[in-house]
């Protein structure tokens, strides 16, 4: 048993070593061909990256949505509004760039990224374009138009809430007036010995006091929200990009070199296989 293993083992490894040596020799004999393919791939990648592909510039910005409850403070809604064709059409029109609906959609899909950061009300916006100045102006235009729409929305909402707050204060004054009137009636009823009327008035006052506490709490919450209100905060302003983010010439050349090497080796082995056949 051990004898057979001893005989078969060396033969197997000898054959493996011979085949491996042949492969190495085969590759060495075709080194010029392999090198030429790699060089051609590298040159092609460099030329395409440097002279054919258009450079893409990128700028980023972050905004914090309003702290006031409403449509423009909801992250999911804000993301949809910021990446809408309606907003982008206004931005491009302000910049003097005319685009069809299909081009606007293509631009949004390929050049604009809008994301909510975690579970916060912070939105990140990334804009790409072929020109640095246009990239910056597009990002700034998105923020300006969204902020303008947000300001108008909250202006109307706050006006309505202030009117509602005024109504609450009027109700509170009415409750205070009713409480004062009931106190006088309670005093008169006690003097007249009308205990039943006193009991009813005391119960009514208890209910009015409960309503008064609820109204005061709601008024304080509304006033606090109005005092702390902000429509939009720009946490990071967009910047003028100096260097393109794509194409990445070094990366493209490295990838081309690897792919060229793989292709050359495949061709060499394929040619050798066809000869043996």
TAGI-V899837 format. One record per residue. N is the residue number from 0. PSI is psi as a letter, one per 30 degrees, with the letter a starting at -180 (NA if undefined). OMEGA is omega in whole degrees, -180 to 180 (999 if undefined). Layout:
# TAGI-V899837
n psi omega
N PSI OMEGA
N PSI OMEGA
This chain:
# TAGI-V899837
n psi omega
0 e 180
1 e 179
2 e -180
3 e -180
4 e 180
5 e -179
6 e -175
7 e -177
8 e -179
9 e 180
10 e -179
11 e -179
12 e 177
13 e -180
14 e 179
15 e -180
16 e 179
17 e -180
18 e -180
19 e 179
20 e 179
21 e 179
22 e -180
23 e 179
24 e 180
25 e 179
26 e -180
27 e 180
28 f -179
29 g -176
30 e 179
31 e 179
32 e -180
33 e 179
34 e -180
35 e 179
36 e 180
37 e 180
38 e 179
39 e 179
40 e 180
41 e 180
42 e -180
43 e 180
44 e -180
45 e -179
46 e -179
47 e -179
48 e -174
49 e -170
50 f -176
51 e -179
52 k 179
53 k 179
54 k 179
55 k 178
56 l -174
57 k 172
58 l -177
59 l 177
60 l 177
61 k 178
62 l 175
63 k -177
64 l -178
65 l 176
66 g -179
67 k -178
68 k 179
69 l -177
70 e -175
71 g 175
72 g 179
73 j -175
74 e -178
75 e 179
76 e -179
77 e 179
78 e 179
79 e -180
80 e -178
81 f -179
82 g -179
83 l 178
84 e 180
85 e 179
86 e -178
87 e 178
88 e 178
89 e 180
90 e -178
91 e 179
92 e 178
93 e -180
94 f -180
95 g 180
96 j 180
97 k 180
98 k 174
99 l -179
100 e -179
101 e 179
102 e 177
103 e 178
104 e 179
105 e 179
106 e -180
107 e -178
108 e -174
109 f -171
110 f -177
111 k 176
112 k -180
113 k -177
114 k 170
115 k 180
116 j 180
117 b 178
118 g -178
119 l 176
120 g -180
121 k -178
122 k 175
123 k -179
124 k 178
125 k -179
126 k 175
127 k 177
128 l -177
129 f -178
130 k -179
131 e -177
132 e -180
133 e 177
134 e 179
135 e -177
136 e 178
137 e 179
138 e 180
139 e 179
140 e 178
141 e -180
142 e -176
143 e -179
144 e 178
145 e 179
146 e 178
147 e 178
148 e 179
149 e 179
150 e -179
151 e 180
152 e -177
153 f 175
154 e 179
155 e -178
156 e -179
157 e 176
158 e 178
159 e -180
160 e 177
161 e 177
162 e 177
163 e 179
164 e 177
165 e 177
166 e 178
167 e 180
168 e 177
169 e 177
170 e 179
171 e 178
172 e 179
173 e 178
174 e 178
175 e 178
176 e 179
177 e 179
178 e 180
179 e 179
180 e -179
181 e 178
182 e 178
183 e 180
184 e 178
185 e 180
186 e 180
187 e -179
188 e 179
189 e 178
190 e -179
191 f 179
192 g 179
193 i -176
194 e 179
195 e 178
196 e 178
197 e -179
198 e -180
199 e -179
200 e 178
201 e 178
202 e 179
203 e 179
204 e 178
205 e 178
206 e 179
207 e 178
208 e 178
209 e 178
210 e 180
211 e 179
212 e 179
213 e 179
214 e -180
215 e 178
216 e -180
217 e 179
218 e 180
219 e 179
220 e 180
221 e -179
222 e 179
223 e 178
224 e -180
225 e 179
226 e -177
227 g -172
228 k 165
229 k -176
230 e -176
231 k 175
232 k 175
233 j -177
234 e 178
235 j -180
236 k 176
237 k -176
238 l 178
239 j -179
240 k -179
241 e -178
242 k 178
243 k 178
244 f 176
245 l -2
246 l 177
247 j -173
248 e -178
249 e 180
250 e 180
251 e 179
252 e 179
253 e 179
254 e 179
255 e 179
256 e 180
257 e -180
258 e 178
259 e 178
260 e 180
261 e -180
262 e -179
263 e 179
264 e 179
265 e -180
266 e -179
267 e -180
268 e 180
269 e 178
270 e 180
271 e 179
272 e 180
273 e 178
274 e -179
275 e 178
276 NA 999
